[in-house]
Structure formats: C-alpha cells, structure tokens
Amino acid sequence: MDTLILEFHGAAGSVTGSCFLLKARGARILIDCGMFQGSKTEKELNYRPFPFDPAGIDAVLLTHAHIDHSGLLPKLAKDGFSGPIYTTPATIDLCTIMLQDSGHIQESEVHQLNRRNRRRSRKTVEPIYTADEARSIMPQFISVGYGEWRETAGRVKFRFWDAGHLLGSTSIELEVGTAEGPVKLLFSGDVGPGSKLFESRPEAPSGIDYLICESTYGDREREEYALKERRICLQKLVAQANHPNGALLIPSFAVERTQEVLTDLIALMDAGTLQRCPVSIDSPLASQATDAFKKHARDMENGANFLRALNAPNVRFTETAEQSKALDLIKGFHIIIAASGMCEAGRIRHRLKNWLWRSECTVLFVGFQAAGTLGRILQDGAKVVRIQGDEIRVSAKIATLDAYSGHADASELDGWVMERGPIRKGLFLVHGEDGARNAMSRRLSGKLPIGIFSPSLDDVYELTGASARLLSRPTPARLQPEEIGHPDWHNDYQNFILDLADRLKHAAGGKSRAVILRRLERALEAERDPSEHRGP
C-alpha cells in the first residue's frame, strides 16, 4: 500500500506530548511518545488509553530524551509495544535515568494521592508506570549515530541529524518508497538556537516533501546572546538577587539546562565578577544526568569548562531527602537550582513553598513555561498561589532569562525552515501554542508556495499527490483545540478559591462576609435550578 498516513497524537496545539504516527507500506512507525504536561486536563491524557493499538506499532524513532518526547515509552511497552526504539547513544544514556526517575515520581505522587483518597473514601489510582517498568524497556533501545542510514519496518529508511537542542537530540529524515517514487519527510524534533553552550548549530537536509516542524517560540524573538552577553545578564540578575538573608531559586530542567547554568555561575565566580556563594543542585535526576554529561564531555563544546564547574568547592549536589531539607538551614545568600523546570513537580515546589512569601527571595526562570503550569502562573504575575494544598502569597521577585532556552526563536525557526528548501508538498507546524503557530504560519505563507498546516490533537492526514489532505477521524479527538495549550477549569477553580479567600479576608466584618457567602450560595442554587433564580 503506497498511501502515506500521518496522525498527530500530541504536541498539536501545545508544547508537550510529542507523538506522531506514520503509516507507510503496511508499517506503523511512531515518532516520539511523549508525556503531556501543562494543565490538569492535558495531563489526564497520560492516564487514558493510547488512540492506537500499542501492540501494532512496529518501531519508534525518538528525537531526544526530554520527557515531553520520551515520557510515555514505558506505558507504550506496558500496553503491548515490543519493537525497537531507535535513537542516539547519548539519548539512550539520558533515557536510562530520566524514564526511571519519571516512574519513581509517579509512584511517589500516586502514593501521596492514594493516602488522601483513602481519607476521603475515594478510589485509589495506579501510576502510569513504575520505575521497574521504565527500567525494563531499556533493552528495546537501539543506538544509531548521526548520518547513518538505517532501514526499519516497511522498508522505510531513516537517518538522524544533530538538532542542536540537547545532548543526543536529533531531527529525523525519513524516505518512503511509493509507486510515484520516494517521499521524503523531515521531523524537526526540537530545534536548538544558534548559540548554545554545549551544542553545535542544528543541522538538517534540504530538498524534502513534508516538513513537520516545532514552533515553540514561533511568535517571539529573544535578545541575541553570545556566551559573553549571556553571562553578563546572569551576573546582573544574581547581583540584584543578592540579599544577606536571601536565596536565588532557579527552577531548571534537570538535563542540560542545569549543567549550563551551573557552568556559567562558576565561570563568573572564578572570574571574580560574582561573589562566591553556596550553589546547590537540588535534584537527584540532575545529579545522575550530570554523570551522563561527564561521560560525553569530550564531545561537547565547552566540556572542559563544565568539568571545572563540577569541581568548584562551593558546589553541592543533594541526593537524599534529608540533604534537600537541610537546604532550609543555610544562612546567608545562596543559590539553589532545582527541578522541575516548570515547577510542576519535584523539589522546586518545596523550595518555592519555603521562599515565595519572602521578599528577600528571587525566582529566576531560565526555560519555557507552558500554559497552566505553576511556572507560567508565577511568570504572569500571580499574587497568591497554592502549593501542596497551602495558600502562598507571592512576595518574592520573579525574573526571566531567555538566554538559556534550548529552542530556536522566531527568526531562527524561519531561517531553519527556509534552509530546508525546496519543501515540495507541505509544512506542518507542531509543538507550539496557537499564538506561536499562527504567527509562524503568517510569516512563512508569504515565503513558501506550499500548504502550511496547524493540526489539532488526533488529526489524521493523507500525504498523497501534490499536498496533504485532512481525513475524517475514526474516533472523536480526545480533547478539543480550546482545551489544549491553555489554562483549564482547574486553574480557574484555584484562582476563584484564592480570590474568594482574599475578598473574605478584606471584607468589613462578619456581616459583609456573610453577604458574600449568601450571594455565592444563591448563584450556585441558580446554576442547579435556573427557574428558582430570583436575583441578588
């Protein structure tokens, strides 16, 4: 069968859950199998069945190790997938630790949730997968170097190109034979920026039929940061954060972002432009990932500087929960780098709970914050947030430094796309929120004489003839476009509860508070039975 079918089962309208199914010559090939992050509505997709039969997947091609691209691979195997997972050697090293860490986090979070559920007489739940189940999938990984042509199911050929995004990251070129000749597809993965501490510039082929391209920063330009300028900006932010009794908290992705920030901090301290202070890496995953980076340091740009930073006398990695808790006892100004990068899980939430209410604290974001995450909520200026059930008033300073992003910005993405030309049949924009995709589509539509598509979750396209054609879905989409890449009702509910508490607190006495509660009660009754609504 020559018909090519491409299905979009993640990163379609949002920046997480990357998962694309290519049906070619009787084979079913999955490109990435990532975990959904962001709002609770999106994260709930991780617990639902896949919209395809995992046992029917012949092979997986993995662009890189980040959890939004690899995080559901253990679930895929748990549900019946037994085929090969092709990726680079460095990605295998990182997945070995990252997937097991993901399983451990799920076990821990489910354990805590089930304790609450039992107290509330609610049903208990199971983790998406366990650390042991993540460990058991590793023999299915097959190492493939950059530039090596390989063949998988359906005689589909593929090769990897350095995407410049993360250690081992790839863009994936595929060639599928048809009666009309070979069809070439290119999946960008996540495209790195022009300048990155450990990575080379992104590479990829030109002259392709279909390009499936990320659009994370499709609507924004970052300042141009060479290494020197980036360190100057970091030095200024750290100096501004320095308070005798304060802390600088840096929520950071444990893999590569943490290692980059650490290398820059120690370089500034060694140069004498920053006062030397304790720097703690509060993430077991970051500690394990650092070992993987040490293994590949010789292949990394600035690898020697990274190794020097690891040996600095003021750098400390916390492994155990007790070591992490001891960070609360540090006196004087100090820096803590902790995962997760979007503040959705991990030790950063404990650090924020301890510090957000203090004016002597600064929180510095060094990565993209997806809609609906605690990180985005703080970036957007929230005055009060809820962490682990507690209401926390935000008195800390919130800062952002885009210089560490692992993604190309708008002009870099445009340039990367144009260098792939000629693109003969179609461009799909994925891995971006609506504003980013729409902006990128508008810019490129005047430069490319081809169809530009912004697929929705679970959309199915036929790749035949001169362009792509949207097909009717065999089953309804799991979520509608307006439910993806946006804050959801869970976020609205939390905001409402916080706003209600604030109004009650500032009401002029008990009588005023009673009036507010009666009005709310009437509104709820009217919602239950509109015919009984009699006005305020």
C-alpha positions as CSV (number, residue, x, y, z in Angstrom):
1,M,0.0,0.0,0.0
2,D,1.6,3.3,-1.1
3,T,-0.8,5.7,0.7
4,L,1.0,7.6,3.5
5,I,-1.0,8.5,6.6
6,L,0.3,10.8,9.3
7,E,-1.5,11.1,12.6
8,F,-0.9,13.8,15.3
9,H,-1.4,12.4,18.7
10,G,0.4,15.0,20.7
11,A,2.2,18.4,20.6
12,A,-0.7,19.6,18.4
13,G,-1.7,23.0,19.8
14,S,0.6,22.7,22.8
15,V,4.3,22.2,23.6
16,T,4.0,18.7,25.2
17,G,3.1,15.2,24.5
18,S,5.0,14.9,21.2
19,C,3.7,11.8,19.4
20,F,3.3,11.3,15.6
21,L,2.2,8.0,13.9
22,L,3.3,7.4,10.3
23,K,1.6,4.6,8.4
24,A,3.7,3.6,5.5
25,R,3.8,0.5,3.3
26,G,1.9,-1.5,5.9
27,A,4.2,-0.4,8.7
28,R,3.3,1.7,11.7
29,I,6.2,3.9,12.9
30,L,5.9,6.2,15.9
31,I,8.0,9.4,16.0
32,D,8.3,10.2,19.8
33,C,6.0,9.1,22.6
34,G,6.0,12.0,25.0
35,M,4.2,12.8,28.2
36,F,1.6,15.6,28.4
37,Q,2.4,18.4,30.8
38,G,0.7,21.7,31.4
39,S,-2.9,21.9,32.7
40,K,-4.5,19.0,34.6
41,T,-6.9,18.5,31.6
42,E,-3.9,17.7,29.4
43,K,-2.0,15.7,32.0
44,E,-5.0,13.4,32.4
45,L,-4.3,12.2,28.8
46,N,-1.3,10.4,30.2
47,Y,-3.6,8.0,32.1
48,R,-6.0,7.4,29.2
49,P,-5.5,4.6,26.6
50,F,-3.5,5.5,23.5
51,P,-5.6,6.4,20.4
52,F,-3.9,3.5,18.6
53,D,-3.0,-0.1,19.4
54,P,0.5,-0.1,21.0
55,A,0.9,-3.8,20.1
56,G,0.5,-2.8,16.4
57,I,3.4,-0.3,16.4
58,D,6.4,-1.7,14.5
59,A,9.1,0.8,15.7
60,V,9.7,4.0,17.5
61,L,12.1,6.8,16.3
62,L,13.0,9.0,19.2
63,T,14.2,12.6,18.7
64,H,15.6,13.1,22.2
65,A,15.3,12.3,25.9
66,H,13.1,15.1,27.2
67,I,10.1,13.7,29.0
68,D,7.6,15.5,26.7
69,H,9.1,13.4,23.9
70,S,10.0,10.1,25.6
71,G,8.0,10.0,28.8
72,L,5.2,7.6,27.7
73,L,7.5,5.0,26.2
74,P,7.3,2.7,29.3
75,K,3.5,2.9,29.1
76,L,3.7,2.0,25.4
77,A,5.6,-1.1,26.2
78,K,3.4,-1.9,29.2
79,D,0.4,-1.8,26.9
80,G,1.9,-4.1,24.3
81,F,4.6,-2.5,22.2
82,S,7.6,-4.9,21.8
83,G,9.5,-3.4,18.9
84,P,12.8,-1.4,18.6
85,I,13.3,2.2,19.8
86,Y,15.9,3.8,17.5
87,T,17.8,6.8,18.9
88,T,21.3,8.2,19.5
89,P,23.8,6.8,22.1
90,A,23.6,9.9,24.3
91,T,19.8,9.8,24.2
92,I,19.9,6.2,25.5
93,D,22.2,7.2,28.3
94,L,19.8,10.0,29.3
95,C,16.7,7.9,28.9
96,T,18.2,5.3,31.2
97,I,18.0,7.7,34.1
98,M,15.1,10.1,33.0
99,L,12.5,7.4,32.5
100,Q,13.3,5.6,35.7
101,D,13.1,9.0,37.5
102,S,9.8,9.7,35.9
103,G,8.5,6.3,37.1
104,H,9.7,7.0,40.6
105,I,8.0,10.4,40.7
106,Q,4.7,8.8,39.5
107,E,4.9,6.1,42.2
108,S,5.6,8.8,44.9
109,E,2.9,11.1,43.7
110,V,0.3,8.3,43.4
111,H,1.3,7.1,46.9
112,Q,0.5,10.5,48.4
113,L,-2.7,10.9,46.3
114,N,-3.9,7.5,47.5
115,R,-3.4,8.4,51.1
116,R,-5.6,11.4,50.6
117,N,-8.1,9.4,48.6
118,R,-8.5,6.8,51.4
119,R,-9.2,9.5,53.9
120,R,-11.9,10.9,51.6
121,S,-13.3,7.4,50.8
122,R,-12.3,7.8,47.1
123,K,-11.0,5.2,44.7
124,T,-7.2,4.7,44.7
125,V,-5.3,5.0,41.4
126,E,-2.3,3.3,39.8
127,P,0.8,5.1,38.5
128,I,1.1,5.4,34.7
129,Y,4.2,3.2,35.1
130,T,6.7,2.3,37.7
131,A,10.5,2.8,37.9
132,D,10.9,-1.0,37.3
133,E,8.6,-0.8,34.2
134,A,10.7,2.1,32.9
135,R,13.9,0.0,33.5
136,S,12.5,-3.0,31.7
137,I,12.1,-1.1,28.4
138,M,15.7,-0.2,28.0
139,P,16.7,-3.4,26.1
140,Q,14.4,-2.2,23.3
141,F,16.6,0.8,22.6
142,I,18.9,0.6,19.6
143,S,21.8,3.0,19.2
144,V,22.1,4.9,15.9
145,G,24.8,7.5,15.1
146,Y,24.2,10.8,13.3
147,G,24.2,10.5,9.5
148,E,23.8,6.7,9.4
149,W,21.1,5.5,7.0
150,R,19.0,2.7,8.6
151,E,16.0,0.7,7.5
152,T,13.0,-0.2,9.6
153,A,9.6,-1.8,9.1
154,G,8.0,-1.3,5.7
155,R,11.5,-0.8,4.2
156,V,11.3,2.8,5.5
157,K,14.7,4.4,5.5
158,F,15.8,7.0,8.1
159,R,18.8,8.9,9.4
160,F,19.4,11.3,12.3
161,W,20.7,14.8,12.1
162,D,22.1,16.9,15.1
163,A,19.2,19.2,16.2
164,G,21.5,21.2,18.5
165,H,18.8,21.2,21.2
166,L,20.1,18.7,23.8
167,L,22.8,16.1,24.2
168,G,21.9,13.5,21.6
169,S,19.0,15.4,20.1
170,T,18.0,14.7,16.5
171,S,16.0,15.8,13.6
172,I,14.8,12.7,11.7
173,E,14.8,12.3,8.0
174,L,12.7,9.5,6.5
175,E,12.4,8.2,3.0
176,V,9.4,6.1,2.0
177,G,9.1,4.3,-1.4
178,T,5.9,4.7,-3.3
179,A,4.8,4.0,-6.9
180,E,5.5,7.6,-7.8
181,G,8.9,7.5,-6.3
182,P,10.4,8.1,-2.9
183,V,8.7,10.5,-0.5
184,K,11.0,12.4,2.0
185,L,9.8,13.6,5.3
186,L,11.7,15.5,8.0
187,F,10.6,15.7,11.6
188,S,12.4,18.6,13.2
189,G,12.2,17.4,16.8
190,D,13.2,20.4,19.0
191,V,15.5,22.8,17.0
192,G,18.2,24.4,19.0
193,P,19.1,28.1,18.9
194,G,22.1,29.5,17.0
195,S,24.3,29.7,20.1
196,K,24.3,27.1,22.9
197,L,26.9,26.3,25.5
198,F,27.2,22.5,24.9
199,E,25.6,22.1,21.4
200,S,26.6,22.7,17.8
201,R,24.3,24.6,15.4
202,P,21.4,22.5,14.2
203,E,21.8,20.6,11.0
204,A,19.3,19.0,8.6
205,P,18.9,18.1,5.0
206,S,17.3,20.2,2.2
207,G,15.0,19.2,-0.6
208,I,12.2,17.3,1.2
209,D,8.5,16.7,0.6
210,Y,7.0,17.2,4.0
211,L,8.4,19.1,7.0
212,I,7.0,18.6,10.5
213,C,8.4,21.5,12.4
214,E,8.3,22.6,16.0
215,S,7.1,26.2,16.7
216,T,7.6,26.7,20.4
217,Y,8.9,30.3,20.0
218,G,7.2,30.9,16.7
219,D,5.8,34.2,18.0
220,R,8.7,35.7,19.8
221,E,12.2,37.0,19.4
222,R,14.8,36.7,22.1
223,E,17.7,39.0,22.5
224,E,20.8,37.9,20.8
225,Y,23.0,36.3,23.4
226,A,26.6,35.2,22.7
227,L,28.2,33.4,25.6
228,K,29.7,36.7,27.0
229,E,26.5,38.7,26.8
230,R,24.5,35.8,28.4
231,R,26.9,35.7,31.4
232,I,26.7,39.5,31.8
233,C,22.9,39.2,32.0
234,L,23.2,36.4,34.5
235,Q,25.7,38.3,36.6
236,K,23.4,41.3,36.8
237,L,20.4,39.2,37.8
238,V,22.4,37.3,40.5
239,A,23.8,40.6,41.9
240,Q,20.3,42.1,42.1
241,A,19.1,39.0,43.9
242,N,21.9,39.0,46.4
243,H,20.4,39.7,49.9
244,P,22.2,38.9,53.2
245,N,19.4,36.6,54.3
246,G,18.0,35.7,50.8
247,A,18.1,33.0,48.2
248,L,18.0,32.8,44.4
249,L,15.8,29.9,43.3
250,I,16.3,28.7,39.7
251,P,13.7,26.2,38.5
252,S,15.5,24.3,35.9
253,F,15.2,21.3,33.7
254,A,17.5,18.7,35.2
255,V,19.1,17.7,32.0
256,E,21.5,20.2,30.2
257,R,19.8,23.4,31.4
258,T,21.0,22.8,35.0
259,Q,24.5,22.0,33.8
260,E,24.6,25.1,31.6
261,V,23.5,27.5,34.3
262,L,26.0,25.9,36.8
263,T,28.9,26.2,34.3
264,D,28.1,29.9,33.8
265,L,27.7,30.7,37.5
266,I,31.1,29.1,38.4
267,A,32.8,30.8,35.5
268,L,31.6,34.2,36.7
269,M,32.7,33.4,40.3
270,D,36.1,32.2,39.1
271,A,36.5,35.5,37.1
272,G,35.6,37.5,40.3
273,T,32.6,39.2,38.7
274,L,30.3,37.4,41.1
275,Q,30.7,36.9,44.8
276,R,31.3,33.3,45.6
277,C,28.4,31.7,47.5
278,P,26.9,28.2,48.0
279,V,25.4,26.7,44.9
280,S,23.2,23.7,45.5
281,I,21.8,21.4,42.8
282,D,18.7,20.1,44.5
283,S,17.7,17.3,42.1
284,P,18.6,13.6,42.2
285,L,17.9,13.5,38.4
286,A,20.2,16.4,37.7
287,S,23.0,14.6,39.7
288,Q,22.5,11.5,37.6
289,A,22.3,13.4,34.4
290,T,25.5,15.2,35.2
291,D,27.2,11.9,35.3
292,A,25.9,11.2,31.8
293,F,27.2,14.6,30.6
294,K,30.6,13.9,32.1
295,K,30.7,10.7,30.0
296,H,30.2,12.7,26.8
297,A,32.1,15.8,27.9
298,R,34.8,15.3,25.3
299,D,32.2,15.5,22.5
300,M,30.6,18.7,23.9
301,E,31.5,22.3,23.2
302,N,32.8,23.9,26.4
303,G,33.0,20.4,28.0
304,A,36.2,21.3,29.9
305,N,34.5,24.4,31.5
306,F,31.6,22.1,32.6
307,L,34.0,19.7,34.3
308,R,35.8,22.5,36.0
309,A,32.5,23.8,37.4
310,L,31.7,20.4,38.9
311,N,34.9,20.5,41.0
312,A,34.2,24.0,42.4
313,P,34.4,23.9,46.2
314,N,31.1,25.8,46.7
315,V,29.0,23.4,44.5
316,R,26.9,20.8,46.3
317,F,24.6,18.1,44.9
318,T,21.8,16.9,47.2
319,E,20.9,13.3,46.8
320,T,18.7,12.3,49.8
321,A,15.5,13.9,51.1
322,E,17.4,14.8,54.3
323,Q,20.1,16.6,52.4
324,S,17.4,18.5,50.5
325,K,15.6,19.5,53.7
326,A,18.9,20.7,55.1
327,L,19.0,23.5,52.5
328,D,16.4,25.3,54.5
329,L,19.1,25.8,57.2
330,I,21.6,27.6,55.1
331,K,22.4,31.1,56.4
332,G,23.4,34.0,54.1
333,F,22.8,34.4,50.4
334,H,22.8,31.2,48.4
335,I,21.7,29.8,45.0
336,I,19.5,26.7,44.6
337,I,18.9,25.1,41.2
338,A,16.1,22.6,41.4
339,A,13.8,20.6,39.1
340,S,11.3,20.7,37.7
341,G,11.8,23.5,35.2
342,M,8.0,24.4,35.0
343,C,7.5,24.0,38.8
344,E,5.0,21.2,38.3
345,A,6.7,18.5,40.4
346,G,9.9,17.7,42.2
347,R,11.9,19.6,44.9
348,I,11.4,23.1,43.4
349,R,7.9,23.1,44.8
350,H,9.3,22.5,48.3
351,R,11.7,25.4,47.8
352,L,9.0,27.7,46.5
353,K,6.7,26.9,49.4
354,N,9.5,27.8,51.8
355,W,10.6,31.0,50.0
356,L,7.9,32.5,47.8
357,W,6.4,34.5,50.6
358,R,9.7,36.2,51.5
359,S,10.7,39.5,49.8
360,E,14.4,38.6,50.1
361,C,13.9,35.7,47.6
362,T,14.2,35.9,43.8
363,V,12.9,33.2,41.5
364,L,14.7,33.1,38.1
365,F,13.1,31.2,35.2
366,V,15.6,30.0,32.5
367,G,13.2,28.0,30.3
368,F,9.8,27.9,28.6
369,Q,6.8,27.8,30.9
370,A,3.8,26.0,29.4
371,A,0.3,27.4,29.9
372,G,-1.4,26.2,33.1
373,T,1.8,25.3,34.9
374,L,2.8,26.9,38.2
375,G,5.8,28.4,36.4
376,R,3.7,30.3,33.9
377,I,1.3,31.4,36.6
378,L,4.2,32.9,38.5
379,Q,5.6,34.5,35.4
380,D,2.2,36.0,34.6
381,G,2.2,37.9,38.0
382,A,0.1,35.8,40.3
383,K,-0.1,37.4,43.8
384,V,-1.2,34.2,45.5
385,V,-0.7,30.5,44.5
386,R,-1.5,27.1,46.0
387,I,1.3,24.6,46.6
388,Q,0.7,21.2,48.1
389,G,-2.7,22.4,49.4
390,D,-1.3,25.6,51.1
391,E,-2.1,29.1,50.1
392,I,1.2,31.1,49.5
393,R,1.3,34.8,49.0
394,V,4.0,35.8,46.4
395,S,6.4,38.4,47.8
396,A,9.5,37.1,46.0
397,K,10.8,38.8,42.9
398,I,10.1,36.9,39.7
399,A,12.6,37.2,36.9
400,T,13.2,35.5,33.5
401,L,16.3,35.0,31.4
402,D,15.5,33.6,28.0
403,A,19.2,33.2,27.1
404,Y,19.2,29.5,28.2
405,S,16.3,28.3,26.1
406,G,17.0,25.2,24.1
407,H,14.7,26.3,21.3
408,A,15.3,28.5,18.3
409,D,13.3,31.7,18.4
410,A,11.0,33.0,15.6
411,S,13.7,34.3,13.2
412,E,15.9,31.3,13.8
413,L,13.0,29.0,13.1
414,D,12.1,30.8,9.9
415,G,15.7,30.6,8.8
416,W,15.9,26.9,9.6
417,V,12.8,26.2,7.6
418,M,13.9,28.2,4.6
419,E,17.2,26.3,4.6
420,R,15.3,23.0,4.1
421,G,14.0,24.1,0.7
422,P,12.8,23.3,-1.6
423,I,9.9,21.9,0.5
424,R,7.8,20.4,-2.2
425,K,4.4,19.4,-0.7
426,G,3.6,20.7,2.8
427,L,4.7,22.1,6.2
428,F,3.1,21.0,9.4
429,L,3.6,23.3,12.5
430,V,3.6,21.4,15.8
431,H,4.9,21.7,19.3
432,G,3.6,25.2,19.8
433,E,0.7,27.1,21.3
434,D,-1.9,28.7,19.0
435,G,-0.3,32.1,19.0
436,A,3.1,30.8,18.1
437,R,1.8,28.6,15.3
438,N,-0.4,31.3,13.9
439,A,2.4,33.9,13.8
440,M,4.8,31.5,12.2
441,S,2.3,30.4,9.6
442,R,1.5,34.0,8.7
443,R,5.2,34.8,8.2
444,L,6.0,31.7,6.2
445,S,2.9,31.7,4.0
446,G,4.4,34.6,2.0
447,K,7.7,32.8,1.5
448,L,6.6,29.2,0.7
449,P,4.4,28.2,-2.2
450,I,3.0,25.2,-0.3
451,G,0.3,24.3,2.2
452,I,1.0,25.2,5.8
453,F,-1.0,23.1,8.3
454,S,-1.6,23.5,12.0
455,P,-3.0,20.1,13.0
456,S,-5.2,19.6,16.1
457,L,-4.9,16.7,18.5
458,D,-5.6,13.3,16.9
459,D,-5.9,14.8,13.4
460,V,-5.2,12.4,10.5
461,Y,-3.7,13.5,7.2
462,E,-3.2,11.6,3.9
463,L,0.1,12.5,2.3
464,T,-0.5,11.9,-1.4
465,G,-0.5,13.9,-4.6
466,A,0.7,17.4,-4.5
467,S,-0.2,18.1,-0.9
468,A,-1.7,16.8,2.3
469,R,-5.4,16.1,2.9
470,L,-7.2,16.1,6.2
471,L,-9.2,12.9,6.7
472,S,-12.2,12.3,9.0
473,R,-11.2,10.8,12.3
474,P,-12.2,7.2,13.0
475,T,-12.9,8.3,16.6
476,P,-13.5,11.7,18.2
477,A,-10.5,13.7,19.3
478,R,-9.6,13.2,23.0
479,L,-9.6,16.9,23.6
480,Q,-10.9,19.9,21.6
481,P,-8.5,22.6,20.4
482,E,-9.7,25.1,23.1
483,E,-8.8,22.6,25.8
484,I,-5.2,22.4,24.8
485,G,-2.3,24.8,25.4
486,H,-4.5,27.0,27.7
487,P,-5.2,27.2,31.4
488,D,-8.2,24.9,32.2
489,W,-11.1,24.9,34.7
490,H,-8.8,23.5,37.4
491,N,-6.7,26.7,37.1
492,D,-9.9,28.8,37.1
493,Y,-11.1,27.0,40.2
494,Q,-7.9,27.6,42.1
495,N,-8.0,31.3,41.1
496,F,-11.6,31.5,42.3
497,I,-10.8,29.9,45.6
498,L,-7.8,32.3,46.2
499,D,-9.9,35.3,45.1
500,L,-12.8,34.3,47.4
501,A,-10.4,33.9,50.4
502,D,-8.9,37.3,49.7
503,R,-12.3,39.0,49.4
504,L,-13.5,37.4,52.7
505,K,-10.3,38.5,54.4
506,H,-10.7,42.1,53.4
507,A,-14.5,42.3,53.9
508,A,-15.6,44.9,56.5
509,G,-16.6,42.5,59.3
510,G,-18.6,39.3,59.7
511,K,-21.8,40.7,58.3
512,S,-20.1,41.6,55.0
513,R,-18.6,38.2,54.8
514,A,-22.0,36.6,55.3
515,V,-23.4,38.6,52.5
516,I,-20.7,37.5,50.1
517,L,-21.3,33.8,51.0
518,R,-25.1,34.2,50.6
519,R,-24.7,35.7,47.2
520,L,-22.4,32.8,46.2
521,E,-24.9,30.3,47.6
522,R,-27.7,31.9,45.6
523,A,-25.6,31.7,42.4
524,L,-24.9,28.0,43.0
525,E,-28.6,27.4,43.6
526,A,-29.5,29.2,40.4
527,E,-27.0,27.1,38.5
528,R,-28.6,24.0,39.9
529,D,-32.2,25.2,39.1
530,P,-32.3,28.3,36.9
531,S,-36.1,28.6,37.4
532,E,-35.6,29.4,41.0
533,H,-33.2,32.3,40.4
534,R,-34.7,35.5,42.0
535,G,-31.8,37.9,41.5
536,P,-29.2,39.0,44.0
